[in-house]
Amino acid sequence: MATPADKAKDPGKGHTWRRYKDGDHEWARMNDIIFTADATDKCPTYVHKSPPCQASCPSGEDIRGWLNIVRGIEKPPKDVKWQEYAFQRSTDANPFPSMMGRVCPAPCQTGCNRNVVEDYVGINAVEQFIGDYALANNFKFQSGPETGKKVAIIGGGPAGLAAAYQLRRKGHAVTLFDDHDELGGMAKYGVPGYRLPRESLNGEMDRIVNMGVEVKLKTRVGKDVALKDIESRHDAVLLAIGCKAGRMLPVEGGTASNCISGVAFLEAFNQGRLKAVSGRVVVIGGGDTSIDVASVARRLGYIKDMKETERPEYIVLGQTAHDVAVTAKKEGAEVLLISRQPVEKMNAAKHEIDDAQREGITIQGALSPTKVILDDQGRAKALRVVKLDYASGKPVEIPGSEMDLEADLIVSAIGQAGDFEGLDGFDNGKGLINADKFYQVPGKQGFFVCGDIIRPHLLTTVIGQASIAADSIDHFLNKQEPSKRPKVDVHHFNLLDKLKEVGLNPMEFKASDYKPTPAEGPRPIDQGLRGTDGQGKAVGGYAIHNYEDRGDAEISKSDELYLGHFPFVERHKRVEKVPSASEVLGHFEERMIGLDEKQTVDEAKRCMSCGMCFECDNCVIYCPQIAVKRTPKAESTMGRYVYTDYDLCIGCHICADVCPTGYIKMGMGDH
């Protein structure tokens, strides 16, 4: 199959699609003859499924929903601008659109069905526009009616803040404890400002705090305040302490003074303490953290005649400080990043790897550290590694391939663990906290957990966990059993909610009030009471015309769509200011420049709205019986744009064939 790059060079290459192939005119089974054309009892029904972008999003955002708002398909309520409406839909699951639009590796884009046409929809680019517009226009969040319940959240990173947001929406009081000078956790102290501007991050955090969240900074639970006191003053406790303890190299010599963790390195930089590195830096990792360490080291540079007390390890450990006047004389550092995985298999996002190499970082894969070589003073002077062979599918050391990599500073970014000082009884023995599927701490009633402390992963992952944890806490506070999580656990489109929003909610049904019309004739009271008539209107106004919601159980796949509907449209890409190796020293400007409004709308229009009608009119135009009709405007809304007159339908399935989104299925119906 042609790759997106191939198609970009030659739009015609690979951009062909046929629903039916040669030989499809021959019937393989009798069932195929029975259930086709005018010999079938199957007529169109309208089936909503979750698109793969949402199913791939750990936060569970209604991505298709806010893309359809941006493109103008789903209309906002009166007196609400589309930008604000898209913001409201986006933040239902994730309160950080500006942040996530910049730093999320976007698994949603990997899952996007548009990849089989030419290239994915730039979901994170649209999300960045929504987030930046919201900050510029001071959009706010609303709290729910106060419940009188109090929840303590320990940890003010993305997970803790996202949970605070969801809990305040439910009306619960929240007190957030954090041991740093500022909120933000790994987003503030782990992600460099040139990737995530602090103005954007602070703005999105402040919006959550302004919902009425009480914040206690520089407060270490277990040291400054006892956990038992926290527990006694609150109805529930959520642990979102993150993984602030970086794992050191588990090899001989790995505890040398100039062997430090990636977490400590980035925190020292983001706090403004670390202003220079050593001349030769070796970073061990392969994930996004290791890329950030290497990129920061290249930007910081080194001081040729560095004093012993100004070596970076002393700064990171907080023992000394850099002299600003001296650091003005910096030169470019030699930075080498190594990984046990081959470069093409590294966990870091490919574009981050490409950017790092452009910045002058040397990256070598399939190398495994075996020993840190020490000098006479006990400092690391080299890292001994051995080459790995993956021919068998597993890493095998190659005998005789050992080599020493000279280093003045070695940074280990190979994993993280939690800091459990004062939190006895929570460490599962692996530096993490166990959680059940509802994010309750097993064996500790009233305690919940979310974020990296369960398993270090993506920012979007911890935000999704926070949402589920908040639901579980809400059920606990209301003395309810946790609700069963759906198979496709996302914040997806709900037609009933949409009908209520636009004032078209179905009538309340009471079987005792039901009286059949003369046209209906006598029938059992349990038959057809909330069905639809031949013209697609709800009998008694109780039902929605043959709509079925499978969004919580099924994902709309590309082979269900009519891909021939979609012409080649090149992705609208953001401008990335990635410095070259000669420009990188001292380059701390934001790298990602967002799309303007027109580009954003045009990019949203590339969304194929998988699993949901986007009002293309194909079914109306191609129906040979004029059986598919538009719903009257007074009764129409998103997801309720067309209906089928079953008195005219012959079951030819043309409407299903030409539906670009896979929304029409040959299923229910009677003719």
C-alpha positions as CSV (number, residue, x, y, z in Angstrom):
1,M,0.0,0.0,0.0
2,A,1.2,3.5,-0.8
3,T,2.4,5.5,2.2
4,P,1.1,9.0,3.0
5,A,4.5,10.3,1.9
6,D,4.1,8.5,-1.5
7,K,0.6,9.9,-1.9
8,A,1.7,13.4,-1.1
9,K,4.3,13.3,-3.8
10,D,1.8,11.7,-6.3
11,P,-1.8,12.3,-5.3
12,G,-2.9,9.6,-7.8
13,K,-0.7,7.0,-6.3
14,G,-2.7,4.6,-4.2
15,H,-5.7,6.9,-4.2
16,T,-8.1,4.5,-5.7
17,W,-10.9,2.6,-4.0
18,R,-13.5,0.0,-5.1
19,R,-16.2,-1.4,-2.9
20,Y,-16.8,-4.2,-5.3
21,K,-14.0,-6.2,-7.0
22,D,-13.9,-8.3,-10.1
23,G,-16.1,-11.4,-9.5
24,D,-18.3,-9.7,-7.0
25,H,-21.3,-10.2,-9.4
26,E,-21.2,-13.9,-8.7
27,W,-23.1,-15.1,-5.6
28,A,-21.0,-17.2,-3.2
29,R,-23.9,-18.3,-0.9
30,M,-27.6,-18.6,-1.0
31,N,-27.8,-16.1,1.9
32,D,-26.3,-13.5,-0.3
33,I,-29.2,-14.0,-2.8
34,I,-31.8,-13.9,-0.1
35,F,-30.6,-10.8,1.6
36,T,-30.1,-8.4,-1.3
37,A,-31.9,-6.0,-3.5
38,D,-35.7,-6.2,-3.6
39,A,-35.7,-9.7,-2.4
40,T,-34.6,-8.7,1.1
41,D,-36.5,-7.9,4.2
42,K,-33.6,-5.7,5.3
43,C,-34.0,-1.9,5.0
44,P,-31.8,0.9,6.2
45,T,-31.3,1.7,9.8
46,Y,-29.0,4.4,11.3
47,V,-26.2,3.0,13.4
48,H,-23.9,5.2,15.4
49,K,-20.5,3.8,16.2
50,S,-17.4,5.3,17.8
51,P,-14.7,6.4,15.3
52,P,-11.2,4.9,15.7
53,C,-9.7,8.3,16.7
54,Q,-11.9,8.3,19.8
55,A,-11.3,4.6,20.5
56,S,-7.5,5.3,20.2
57,C,-7.6,8.3,22.6
58,P,-6.8,7.4,26.2
59,S,-8.7,10.5,27.3
60,G,-11.7,9.3,25.4
61,E,-12.4,12.7,23.8
62,D,-15.4,13.1,21.5
63,I,-13.0,14.0,18.7
64,R,-15.4,13.5,15.8
65,G,-17.9,15.7,17.7
66,W,-15.7,18.7,18.1
67,L,-14.3,18.3,14.5
68,N,-17.8,18.4,13.2
69,I,-18.5,21.5,15.2
70,V,-15.4,23.2,13.8
71,R,-16.3,22.3,10.3
72,G,-19.9,23.6,10.7
73,I,-21.8,20.4,10.6
74,E,-23.0,20.4,14.2
75,K,-24.4,23.8,15.0
76,P,-23.9,25.4,18.4
77,P,-26.8,26.6,20.5
78,K,-28.1,30.1,19.9
79,D,-25.7,32.9,21.0
80,V,-22.8,30.5,21.3
81,K,-19.9,30.8,18.9
82,W,-18.6,27.6,17.3
83,Q,-15.2,28.1,18.9
84,E,-16.8,28.0,22.4
85,Y,-19.1,25.1,21.5
86,A,-16.1,23.1,20.2
87,F,-14.2,24.0,23.4
88,Q,-17.1,22.8,25.6
89,R,-17.2,19.5,23.7
90,S,-13.5,19.0,23.7
91,T,-13.1,19.7,27.4
92,D,-15.9,17.4,28.5
93,A,-13.2,14.7,28.6
94,N,-9.9,16.7,28.7
95,P,-9.6,20.2,30.3
96,F,-6.2,20.9,28.6
97,P,-6.7,21.4,24.8
98,S,-3.9,23.9,24.4
99,M,-1.4,21.7,26.2
100,M,-2.5,18.4,24.5
101,G,-2.6,20.0,21.1
102,R,1.1,20.6,21.5
103,V,2.6,17.7,23.4
104,C,0.3,14.7,22.9
105,P,1.8,12.1,20.6
106,A,-1.7,11.7,19.2
107,P,-2.5,8.0,19.1
108,C,-5.9,9.3,17.7
109,Q,-4.1,10.3,14.5
110,T,-2.5,6.8,14.2
111,G,-6.0,5.3,14.4
112,C,-7.6,7.8,12.0
113,N,-9.4,6.1,9.1
114,R,-8.2,8.9,6.8
115,N,-4.8,7.2,6.7
116,V,-6.2,4.8,4.2
117,V,-7.1,7.7,1.9
118,E,-4.0,9.8,2.0
119,D,-3.0,11.1,5.5
120,Y,-4.5,11.4,8.9
121,V,-6.6,14.4,10.0
122,G,-4.4,16.8,12.0
123,I,-6.5,16.4,15.2
124,N,-3.9,17.9,17.6
125,A,-3.5,20.9,15.3
126,V,-7.3,21.6,15.5
127,E,-7.2,21.0,19.3
128,Q,-4.4,23.5,19.7
129,F,-6.4,26.1,17.9
130,I,-9.4,25.4,20.2
131,G,-7.3,25.6,23.3
132,D,-5.4,28.8,22.3
133,Y,-8.7,30.5,21.2
134,A,-10.2,29.6,24.6
135,L,-7.3,31.1,26.5
136,A,-7.3,34.3,24.4
137,N,-11.0,34.7,25.0
138,N,-11.0,33.8,28.6
139,F,-13.4,30.9,28.4
140,K,-14.3,29.5,31.8
141,F,-15.4,26.2,33.4
142,Q,-18.6,25.9,35.5
143,S,-18.9,24.0,38.8
144,G,-21.8,21.8,39.6
145,P,-24.3,22.4,42.5
146,E,-22.4,21.9,45.8
147,T,-22.9,18.5,47.3
148,G,-21.2,19.1,50.7
149,K,-18.8,16.3,50.1
150,K,-15.0,16.9,50.3
151,V,-12.2,15.2,48.3
152,A,-8.5,15.5,48.9
153,I,-6.2,15.2,45.9
154,I,-2.6,14.5,46.6
155,G,-0.6,15.7,43.6
156,G,-1.1,18.8,41.4
157,G,0.0,17.4,38.0
158,P,-2.2,16.8,35.0
159,A,-3.8,13.8,36.6
160,G,-4.7,15.5,39.9
161,L,-5.9,18.7,38.1
162,A,-8.0,16.8,35.6
163,A,-9.6,14.9,38.5
164,A,-10.2,18.1,40.3
165,Y,-11.9,19.5,37.2
166,Q,-14.3,16.6,36.9
167,L,-15.1,16.5,40.6
168,R,-15.9,20.2,40.7
169,R,-18.2,19.7,37.8
170,K,-20.0,17.2,39.9
171,G,-20.2,19.7,42.8
172,H,-17.7,18.1,45.2
173,A,-15.3,20.3,47.1
174,V,-11.7,19.7,46.3
175,T,-8.5,20.4,48.2
176,L,-5.4,19.8,46.2
177,F,-2.0,19.2,47.9
178,D,1.3,19.5,46.1
179,D,4.9,19.7,47.4
180,H,6.2,22.0,44.7
181,D,6.2,25.8,44.5
182,E,3.8,25.6,41.6
183,L,1.2,23.3,40.2
184,G,1.8,21.3,37.0
185,G,3.7,18.1,37.9
186,M,5.5,16.6,35.0
187,A,3.9,19.0,32.6
188,K,5.5,21.9,34.4
189,Y,8.7,20.3,35.6
190,G,9.2,17.6,33.0
191,V,8.2,19.2,29.7
192,P,10.5,22.0,28.4
193,G,8.9,25.4,27.8
194,Y,9.7,25.5,24.1
195,R,7.4,22.5,23.7
196,L,4.8,23.7,26.1
197,P,4.7,27.5,26.7
198,R,4.2,28.2,30.3
199,E,1.6,30.9,29.5
200,S,-0.6,28.3,27.9
201,L,-0.1,25.7,30.7
202,N,-0.6,28.2,33.5
203,G,-3.8,29.5,31.8
204,E,-5.3,26.1,31.6
205,M,-4.4,25.2,35.2
206,D,-5.7,28.5,36.5
207,R,-9.1,27.9,34.8
208,I,-9.4,24.7,36.8
209,V,-8.3,26.3,40.1
210,N,-10.9,29.1,39.5
211,M,-13.7,26.6,39.7
212,G,-13.2,26.8,43.4
213,V,-10.4,24.3,44.0
214,E,-8.5,24.9,47.2
215,V,-4.7,24.6,46.6
216,K,-2.1,23.9,49.2
217,L,1.4,24.2,47.7
218,K,4.8,23.4,49.3
219,T,2.9,20.8,51.4
220,R,4.2,17.3,51.5
221,V,1.5,14.9,52.6
222,G,3.2,12.5,55.0
223,K,5.7,15.1,56.2
224,D,4.1,18.5,56.5
225,V,0.7,17.0,57.1
226,A,-0.2,13.5,58.1
227,L,-2.1,11.3,55.7
228,K,-4.4,10.3,58.6
229,D,-5.3,13.9,59.2
230,I,-6.1,14.3,55.5
231,E,-8.3,11.2,55.6
232,S,-10.2,12.3,58.7
233,R,-11.1,15.7,57.2
234,H,-12.2,14.4,53.8
235,D,-14.8,12.0,52.4
236,A,-12.4,10.5,49.9
237,V,-8.7,10.7,49.0
238,L,-7.2,10.5,45.5
239,L,-3.5,9.8,45.1
240,A,-2.1,11.4,42.0
241,I,1.5,11.7,43.2
242,G,3.1,10.8,39.8
243,C,6.5,9.2,39.4
244,K,9.1,11.8,40.5
245,A,11.9,9.3,41.3
246,G,13.9,8.5,38.2
247,R,15.5,5.0,37.9
248,M,19.3,5.0,37.9
249,L,21.4,2.8,35.6
250,P,21.3,-0.8,37.1
251,V,25.0,-1.4,36.2
252,E,28.3,-1.3,37.9
253,G,29.3,2.3,38.5
254,G,25.8,3.6,37.9
255,T,25.7,5.5,41.1
256,A,28.6,7.8,40.2
257,S,28.0,11.5,41.1
258,N,27.7,12.5,37.4
259,C,25.2,9.8,36.6
260,I,21.8,11.4,37.2
261,S,18.2,10.7,36.3
262,G,16.3,12.3,33.4
263,V,13.5,13.3,35.7
264,A,15.9,15.2,38.0
265,F,17.7,16.8,35.0
266,L,14.5,18.2,33.5
267,E,13.2,19.4,36.8
268,A,16.4,21.4,37.5
269,F,16.2,22.9,34.0
270,N,12.5,23.8,34.3
271,Q,13.0,25.4,37.7
272,G,15.6,27.6,36.0
273,R,18.5,26.2,38.1
274,L,20.4,24.2,35.4
275,K,21.9,26.6,32.9
276,A,24.7,24.5,31.3
277,V,25.8,20.9,30.9
278,S,29.1,19.1,30.5
279,G,30.9,18.8,27.1
280,R,30.0,15.2,26.4
281,V,26.5,14.0,27.4
282,V,25.3,10.5,27.0
283,V,21.5,9.9,27.5
284,I,20.1,6.4,27.9
285,G,16.5,5.9,27.1
286,G,14.4,5.8,23.9
287,G,11.2,7.5,25.1
288,D,10.0,11.0,25.0
289,T,11.7,11.9,28.3
290,S,15.1,10.9,26.8
291,I,14.5,13.1,23.7
292,D,13.6,16.0,26.0
293,V,16.8,15.6,28.0
294,A,19.0,15.4,24.9
295,S,17.2,18.4,23.3
296,V,17.6,20.5,26.5
297,A,21.3,19.6,26.7
298,R,21.9,20.7,23.2
299,R,20.1,24.0,23.9
300,L,22.0,24.6,27.1
301,G,25.5,23.9,25.8
302,Y,28.5,23.7,28.1
303,I,31.2,25.8,29.7
304,K,34.8,24.9,28.6
305,D,36.5,25.9,31.8
306,M,33.8,24.8,34.2
307,K,34.5,25.0,38.0
308,E,34.1,21.8,39.9
309,T,31.2,23.3,41.9
310,E,29.4,24.2,38.6
311,R,29.2,20.7,37.2
312,P,25.6,20.0,36.2
313,E,25.2,17.1,38.7
314,Y,25.8,19.5,41.6
315,I,23.2,21.9,40.2
316,V,20.7,19.1,39.7
317,L,21.2,17.9,43.3
318,G,20.6,21.4,44.5
319,Q,24.1,21.8,46.1
320,T,25.3,24.8,44.1
321,A,24.0,27.3,41.5
322,H,25.3,28.5,38.1
323,D,26.9,31.9,37.7
324,V,24.9,33.6,35.1
325,A,27.9,35.6,33.9
326,V,30.0,32.5,33.3
327,T,27.2,30.6,31.5
328,A,27.1,33.4,28.9
329,K,30.3,31.8,27.5
330,K,28.7,28.5,26.5
331,E,29.5,26.3,23.5
332,G,27.6,23.5,21.9
333,A,27.6,20.2,23.8
334,E,28.2,16.8,22.2
335,V,25.0,14.8,22.9
336,L,24.5,11.1,22.3
337,L,21.3,9.3,22.9
338,I,21.3,5.5,23.0
339,S,18.5,3.0,23.2
340,R,18.3,-0.7,23.7
341,Q,15.7,-0.7,20.9
342,P,16.7,-0.1,17.3
343,V,16.1,3.6,16.4
344,E,13.0,2.8,14.3
345,K,11.5,0.9,17.2
346,M,12.1,3.5,19.9
347,N,9.1,4.6,22.0
348,A,9.5,8.3,21.2
349,A,7.4,9.8,18.5
350,K,9.0,9.6,15.1
351,H,8.8,13.4,14.5
352,E,10.5,14.0,17.9
353,I,13.4,11.7,16.9
354,D,13.7,13.4,13.5
355,D,13.7,16.8,15.2
356,A,16.4,15.7,17.7
357,Q,18.7,14.6,14.9
358,R,18.2,17.9,13.1
359,E,19.3,19.6,16.3
360,G,22.6,17.8,16.2
361,I,21.8,14.9,18.6
362,T,23.4,11.6,17.6
363,I,21.0,8.7,18.1
364,Q,22.2,5.1,18.2
365,G,19.9,2.1,18.8
366,A,20.4,-1.5,19.7
367,L,23.0,-0.7,22.4
368,S,22.8,-2.0,26.0
369,P,24.8,-0.4,28.9
370,T,26.9,-2.9,30.8
371,K,29.2,-0.7,33.0
372,V,30.1,2.8,33.9
373,I,33.8,3.4,33.6
374,L,35.1,5.6,36.5
375,D,38.1,7.9,36.7
376,D,40.5,8.3,39.6
377,Q,38.1,10.6,41.5
378,G,35.2,8.1,41.1
379,R,33.4,10.1,38.4
380,A,32.1,8.6,35.3
381,K,34.3,9.0,32.3
382,A,32.7,6.6,29.9
383,L,29.8,4.3,29.4
384,R,30.5,0.7,28.3
385,V,27.9,-0.7,26.0
386,V,27.4,-3.9,24.0
387,K,25.6,-4.1,20.6
388,L,22.3,-6.1,20.4
389,D,21.1,-8.3,17.6
390,Y,17.4,-8.5,17.1
391,A,17.4,-11.1,14.2
392,S,15.6,-13.6,16.4
393,G,13.0,-11.1,17.5
394,K,14.6,-10.7,20.9
395,P,17.7,-8.7,21.9
396,V,20.8,-10.9,22.0
397,E,24.2,-9.5,22.9
398,I,26.8,-9.7,20.2
399,P,30.0,-11.2,21.6
400,G,33.1,-8.9,21.2
401,S,31.0,-5.8,20.3
402,E,31.6,-3.9,23.6
403,M,32.8,-0.3,23.3
404,D,33.2,2.6,25.6
405,L,31.4,5.9,25.0
406,E,33.2,8.8,26.5
407,A,31.0,10.9,28.7
408,D,31.3,13.9,31.1
409,L,27.6,13.5,32.1
410,I,25.4,10.4,32.0
411,V,21.6,10.9,32.2
412,S,19.4,7.8,32.7
413,A,15.9,8.1,31.3
414,I,14.9,4.4,31.6
415,G,11.9,4.6,33.9
416,Q,10.4,6.2,36.9
417,A,9.0,5.3,40.3
418,G,7.0,7.0,43.0
419,D,8.2,8.7,46.2
420,F,6.4,7.0,49.1
421,E,7.9,8.9,52.0
422,G,5.1,9.3,54.5
423,L,2.8,7.1,52.4
424,D,3.4,3.8,54.1
425,G,1.4,0.8,52.8
426,F,0.8,2.0,49.2
427,D,4.0,0.9,47.5
428,N,3.3,-2.3,45.6
429,G,6.9,-3.3,45.7
430,K,7.6,-1.9,42.2
431,G,7.5,1.8,43.1
432,L,3.9,2.1,42.0
433,I,0.4,1.8,43.4
434,N,-2.0,-0.9,42.5
435,A,-5.5,0.0,41.3
436,D,-8.6,-1.9,40.3
437,K,-10.5,-1.2,37.1
438,F,-12.4,1.7,38.8
439,Y,-9.1,3.2,40.1
440,Q,-9.8,2.3,43.7
441,V,-6.9,1.3,45.8
442,P,-7.5,-2.4,46.7
443,G,-8.0,-2.9,50.4
444,K,-8.1,0.8,51.3
445,Q,-11.7,2.0,51.3
446,G,-12.1,5.7,50.3
447,F,-8.7,5.8,48.6
448,F,-8.5,6.2,44.8
449,V,-5.5,6.5,42.5
450,C,-4.7,7.8,39.0
451,G,-1.8,8.9,36.9
452,D,1.8,7.8,36.3
453,I,1.9,6.2,39.8
454,I,-0.2,3.4,38.4
455,R,2.0,3.0,35.3
456,P,4.0,5.8,33.7
457,H,2.5,6.6,30.3
458,L,1.2,9.5,28.2
459,L,-0.3,12.7,29.5
460,T,-3.6,11.8,27.7
461,T,-3.6,8.5,29.6
462,V,-3.5,10.0,33.0
463,I,-6.2,12.5,32.1
464,G,-8.4,9.6,31.0
465,Q,-7.7,7.8,34.3
466,A,-8.6,10.9,36.2
467,S,-12.0,11.1,34.6
468,I,-12.8,7.5,35.5
469,A,-11.5,7.9,39.0
470,A,-13.7,11.0,39.4
471,D,-16.7,8.9,38.4
472,S,-15.8,6.2,40.9
473,I,-15.3,8.8,43.7
474,D,-18.7,10.3,42.8
475,H,-20.4,6.8,43.1
476,F,-18.6,6.2,46.4
477,L,-19.7,9.5,47.9
478,N,-23.3,8.7,46.8
479,K,-23.0,5.2,48.3
480,Q,-23.5,3.6,44.9
481,E,-21.6,0.7,43.3
482,P,-19.1,1.8,40.6
483,S,-20.8,1.8,37.2
484,K,-19.7,-0.8,34.7
485,R,-17.3,0.7,32.1
486,P,-18.3,0.3,28.5
487,K,-16.2,-1.7,26.0
488,V,-15.4,1.5,24.1
489,D,-14.8,3.8,27.0
490,V,-15.2,7.3,25.5
491,H,-17.2,10.5,25.8
492,H,-19.2,9.9,22.7
493,F,-22.2,11.5,20.9
494,N,-25.5,10.9,22.6
495,L,-28.5,11.6,20.4
496,L,-30.9,11.8,23.3
497,D,-28.8,14.5,24.9
498,K,-28.6,16.3,21.5
499,L,-32.4,16.3,21.1
500,K,-32.8,17.7,24.6
501,E,-30.3,20.4,23.9
502,V,-32.3,21.6,20.8
503,G,-35.7,21.2,22.4
504,L,-36.7,18.0,20.5
505,N,-36.7,15.5,23.3
506,P,-39.1,12.6,22.8
507,M,-42.2,12.5,24.8
508,E,-42.2,10.7,28.1
509,F,-43.7,7.2,27.5
510,K,-46.4,5.7,29.8
511,A,-47.8,2.4,28.7
512,S,-51.0,3.1,30.7
513,D,-51.7,6.2,28.5
514,Y,-51.3,4.3,25.2
515,K,-54.3,4.2,22.9
516,P,-53.9,2.8,19.4
517,T,-55.0,5.1,16.6
518,P,-57.6,3.9,14.1
519,A,-54.9,3.6,11.5
520,E,-52.9,1.3,13.8
521,G,-55.8,-1.0,14.5
522,P,-55.9,-3.3,17.5
523,R,-52.5,-4.7,18.6
524,P,-51.0,-6.0,21.8
525,I,-50.0,-3.2,24.2
526,D,-46.3,-4.3,24.2
527,Q,-46.0,-4.3,20.4
528,G,-45.0,-1.2,18.4
529,L,-45.8,1.3,21.2
530,R,-42.6,3.2,20.6
531,G,-41.9,2.3,17.0
532,T,-42.0,4.5,13.9
533,D,-44.4,4.6,11.1
534,G,-43.7,4.3,7.4
535,Q,-42.8,7.9,7.0
536,G,-40.2,7.7,9.7
537,K,-42.2,9.6,12.4
538,A,-42.3,8.4,15.9
539,V,-45.6,6.8,16.9
540,G,-46.9,9.1,19.7
541,G,-43.6,11.0,19.6
542,Y,-41.9,8.5,21.9
543,A,-39.2,7.2,19.6
544,I,-36.4,8.1,17.3
545,H,-36.6,6.7,13.8
546,N,-34.6,3.5,13.6
547,Y,-31.6,4.9,15.3
548,E,-29.3,2.5,17.1
549,D,-26.4,3.5,19.3
550,R,-23.5,1.1,19.3
551,G,-20.9,3.7,20.2
552,D,-20.1,2.1,23.6
553,A,-19.4,-1.3,22.0
554,E,-18.3,-1.0,18.4
555,I,-15.7,1.0,16.3
556,S,-16.3,2.2,12.8
557,K,-13.7,0.6,10.6
558,S,-12.4,1.9,7.2
559,D,-13.9,-1.0,5.3
560,E,-17.4,0.1,6.4
561,L,-17.0,3.5,4.7
562,Y,-17.5,4.6,1.1
563,L,-14.0,5.8,0.7
564,G,-14.6,6.8,-3.0
565,H,-16.5,9.8,-1.7
566,F,-13.3,11.5,-0.4
567,P,-11.0,13.2,-2.8
568,F,-7.3,13.7,-2.1
569,V,-6.8,16.7,0.3
570,E,-3.4,17.4,1.6
571,R,-3.1,17.8,5.4
572,H,-2.8,21.4,6.6
573,K,0.4,21.2,8.6
574,R,1.5,23.5,11.4
575,V,4.8,25.3,11.0
576,E,7.5,23.8,13.2
577,K,10.5,26.0,14.2
578,V,13.0,23.2,14.7
579,P,16.5,24.7,14.9
580,S,19.4,23.2,13.0
581,A,22.5,21.9,14.8
582,S,24.2,25.3,14.3
583,E,21.1,27.3,15.6
584,V,20.1,25.1,18.6
585,L,22.4,26.7,21.3
586,G,20.2,29.0,23.3
587,H,17.1,28.4,21.2
588,F,14.2,28.3,23.6
589,E,11.4,29.7,21.4
590,E,8.2,27.7,20.9
591,R,8.6,25.1,18.2
592,M,5.0,24.5,17.2
593,I,3.2,27.4,15.4
594,G,-0.5,26.8,15.3
595,L,-2.9,27.0,12.3
596,D,-5.0,30.1,11.7
597,E,-8.8,29.9,11.8
598,K,-9.3,29.2,8.1
599,Q,-6.6,26.5,8.1
600,T,-8.2,25.0,11.2
601,V,-11.7,24.8,9.6
602,D,-10.3,23.4,6.4
603,E,-8.4,20.7,8.3
604,A,-11.5,19.8,10.3
605,K,-13.3,19.3,7.0
606,R,-11.0,16.5,6.2
607,C,-12.6,14.4,9.0
608,M,-14.7,11.6,7.5
609,S,-17.1,11.6,10.5
610,C,-16.7,7.8,10.8
611,G,-19.9,6.3,12.3
612,M,-22.0,9.4,12.2
613,C,-23.9,11.2,9.4
614,F,-22.3,14.4,8.2
615,E,-25.1,15.4,5.9
616,C,-23.6,14.7,2.5
617,D,-27.0,13.9,0.9
618,N,-25.6,10.8,-1.0
619,C,-28.3,8.6,0.4
620,V,-31.0,11.0,-0.7
621,I,-29.5,11.6,-4.2
622,Y,-28.8,8.0,-5.1
623,C,-32.0,6.3,-3.7
624,P,-33.8,5.0,-6.8
625,Q,-37.2,4.9,-5.0
626,I,-37.0,8.3,-3.4
627,A,-37.4,6.4,-0.1
628,V,-34.7,8.3,1.7
629,K,-35.7,11.8,2.7
630,R,-34.4,14.7,4.7
631,T,-35.9,15.1,8.1
632,P,-37.9,18.3,8.2
633,K,-35.7,21.2,9.5
634,A,-37.9,21.8,12.5
635,E,-37.2,18.2,13.6
636,S,-33.7,17.8,12.3
637,T,-30.4,17.9,14.3
638,M,-27.1,16.1,14.4
639,G,-27.6,12.4,13.9
640,R,-31.2,13.0,12.7
641,Y,-30.7,14.4,9.2
642,V,-32.5,11.7,7.1
643,Y,-35.1,9.0,7.5
644,T,-36.4,6.2,5.3
645,D,-40.0,5.8,4.1
646,Y,-40.3,2.0,4.4
647,D,-43.5,2.0,2.3
648,L,-41.2,3.0,-0.6
649,C,-38.0,1.2,0.3
650,I,-37.2,-1.9,-1.7
651,G,-34.1,-2.9,0.2
652,C,-31.7,-2.3,-2.6
653,H,-28.9,-1.2,-0.1
654,I,-27.6,1.6,-2.5
655,C,-27.9,4.1,0.4
656,A,-25.7,2.0,2.6
657,D,-23.2,1.5,-0.2
658,V,-22.8,5.2,-0.9
659,C,-22.8,6.3,2.8
660,P,-19.3,7.8,3.3
661,T,-19.4,7.4,7.1
662,G,-20.8,3.9,7.4
663,Y,-23.8,5.3,9.4
664,I,-26.4,3.5,7.3
665,K,-26.7,-0.3,7.8
666,M,-29.1,-2.8,6.2
667,G,-30.8,-4.1,9.3
668,M,-34.1,-3.2,10.8
669,G,-37.1,-2.2,8.7
670,D,-40.2,-3.7,7.2
671,H,-41.7,-3.2,3.8
